Amino acid sequence: MNVLLTSVGRRNYLVDYFKEALQLYGGKVFAINSHLNAPALFVADDYALAPPIHSEGYVDFLIDYCVKNKIDLIVPLLDNDLPVLAKNKARFESAGIYTLAPEEWVALLANDKYKTYQFLKEQGFETVPTFCDLEDFYSAKQNGKIDFPVIIKPRWGMGSLSVYLAENQEELDFYFKKAQREIANSFLKYESSQDPGRELLIMAYVTGEEYMLDILNDLEGNYQVTVVNKKLLRKGGETEAVETVKHQELEALGQKISEIFRFPLVMDADVFWTNGKAYILEFNPRFSGGYPFSHHAGIHLPKALIKWLKGEVVDPTIYLTPRIGSKAVKGITIISRE
């Protein structure tokens, strides 16, 4: 079995995890990215440069590349990939390729953080007041529904791009315009064009304990376990250190999310625990940047994924049981392009 990781970027650790998972099967790990300065390309068994995700030829490129290299599985690693792959899942299946993507409505909902907020409210989850434009925010502020400080972030954002904290009106107006310019000059402009003028979110700033949840299902969407990682250190919007903990309420929350979306394999969720309540900020149905913390704690999702696809039994005590109390910090690896 051969595996293709799309939009690999800096996720060289996932390349390594899948190489390990494929050792018993003699498979290879292929990687693609739209530019060469993606470190994970150079630790894969083979790689290629891909056209932009939003180009007309992207899906055709993927299918041709997979058929040529006898690739059986595509694992998308970027939010932008998910709706495209989900929409074309039948095309991949007809070519004998399994695509690790949720249903299209789940992918679209997760990408649009404002629709995520609306959905969470409709489903009765706790979340924070969120607005799409300055006029709505100031109206809500005048009515006492929200106040400074607030977070400004892209509605279709990822990776902490253009995320700012505003302490007052002057800062909000400045950062709002700054974020709009940054979005217009980045790959976020494609999704943002769906609703011009409403491409940013203004969210209430919440405090409390921060957690990352890795919610794990089998490939049929049946719930397996929720790994609760408490954030110990954040820098520049990125989580740098965590402790894997036991938290019954958050584990139950993860199970509830799993039963609603029935996604294959994994969804991550960012949660604040404040005054005995869990406030969900967002979720993503893919391997997240926080997955290595769960892997360090004893979760082996690439191995479980391959075994499920092979029709083999997955022992949850070996592959899906976290070591409570495990602590981990991120480091840096230099990858040679030669």
Phi, psi and omega in degrees: 000130176250149186234140175245126174257124182262151178049054189291328178052238182260014187274051179300332178297323179291325174301315180296317180299318181286327174301315179298318181295331184267357184304317183289344187249359179068025182270169179238157177250120176255153181220145174227156175202162182273354175215160187282340181277050177242104188306324185294339177303323192270004172249355176284164177291329174201159182212168176209156171273132183254154172292164179304147183304323186272004178281156183296331184269005187297310183294318177300319177301313182300313182297314180299317181295319181292316179296317181299322185256012177054047180270129185260341189219132173249128178243105179282140185240007181228142181306319183299330180292326193300309180298324181295313181289322179297318181297328185254021184302321181295323178296318178294318181298322180294338177265007178080024184245124175273131181248122180279077180223148179283183172298153186301321182295328178290317179298315181293320179296315182294325181290324182269099188292338176285319175294328174301312179301313180297318180296316179300318178298315181298327182274358177086014176279153172283133174211182186253148178307132186221137182227155185257350178209165185295321182299315179295321180297310184294328175295316179293323178297317180297329180270005175078018182271344180200156178209169177289153000282160178225161176255132172255131180207155178295141179294324178249042187269173177197158174062027178062025177287132176055044176254127184223151174256125179247126182267344183203180184296320180300314180293320180300311181299320180293308184291329179297312180293321179298314180296322177300317179295317181296319179297317182298338181252019180229176179293349177290348182295335183292306178294323184295338179291351179292331183214073185304137180086351179232038184268001180239155175246143169244115188240143174299140178276124181245152177239165181138192178279133181259138181226150166248130177253129166258108183263121190248131175238167166277184185285349175267001179088013179275132186297139178242300184194157172244123176266123183255113179250115179277128182284126179257333183207133175231141176222127178056033179086353180258140176281126185252337182209142179218165167235131177279123190231166172266126181211098188300318182295318180287329175294320177294324177297315178300319179296320179296317177299317179302316184290334178284315190263333179046048178283159175275130169076293191209141169221135175256150178222138174263129188223140168256136175253109186226125177051043176076013180232148178259119179256115181275128178266315180192169175213156181219122182275067180197173170297124181261172175294346179266355182301323180305331177294318177293321178298316178300329181275007173110003177276136182232070184295317178302320178294317179297318180301311181298317181296319178298317180294331178277356181077020181266159180283135177255115179279112184296334180289338180265319191252338191230026181238114182282150173274109180291135182096355177294135178239143181210152176230150178281148175234191181234136176238132176267127183249130178280138177270001183281000000 
